[in-house]
Amino acid sequence: MTDATALPLERPRRFYFDWLLPFLLRPKTIYARIMALGRSTWFTPLLVLTLTALAAVAVAGPIKIAANQSGQSPMPEVFQYWTPEQQAQYIQAQQITSTGPVFIYVFPGIVAVLRLWFGWLVMGGLLHLILTMLGGRDNTGGALNIVAWAALPFAIRDLVRVGFMLIQKQLLANPGLSGFAPVSEGWLYAVLGDLLARIDLYTVWYVILLFLGVRASVGLSAGKSLAGLLIALLLMLLLGLVPTIVMSQLSGLSIMQPFFY
């Protein structure tokens, strides 16, 4: 008996908070429920991700203000890869925007929300397009559901970072594998550092959940599902690195975190 036939009929509703923990523990079961329901369920995980992202911004705010006031303002992840002129321009800009609530809370909050929702839409669209070209039979709504639910590990990552900042009273340095990046000037090293900063256990968890969702929905073989997913992830990664390349070459100001989970 499959998960889909063993599950009771679900009543359509707006929120599915009771699925959050079971999804992280038994993703195949919840994916089966999502497919059997046949409607959009992405709002619940995206709402959770939005709240955790804003919580991380809110907790980081006072730490940034304290660091700016003490002259120990945290630098961007790729600061060490910039030229001395770019570093000087960034420090000068930081002095202007060091303590204002708009620059500490509002703008970072807006960027975090836009990054989340825009990244979800683009990834969902790419995944649906590529899987359809490979013969998949799911629709765009199904792909958006998969991407939203698979991104839940990033909510856990946000909460872990919030806990770290609350306990240590400092921002997280060298996220992901960025600490292994060689320290040197130039846009290539900036891109490498940004790329490694994206890779951690939560990213691996995200990819695994995406694969399970694709396998449960589109009716493709494991090989085609994996190939389609990897192509979509690669395209998304390349799109996400474009702002880093452009900003590192044309400006010494802060490099924006791209629209990628």
Secondary structure, DSSP 8 states (H G I E B T S, - for coil): --HHHHS------S--GGGHHHHHH-HHHHHHHHHHHTS--THHHHHHHHHHHHHHHHHHHHHHHHHHHTT-----TTGGGS-HHHHHHHHHHHHHSSS-HIIIIIHHHHHHHHHHHHHHHHHHHHHHHHHHHTT----HHHHHHHHHHHTHHHHHHHHHHHHHHHHHSS---S-TTGGGS---SSHHHHHHHHHHHT-SHHHHHHHHHHHHHHHHHS---HHHHHHHHHHHHHHHHHHHHHHHHHHHHH-SS-----S--
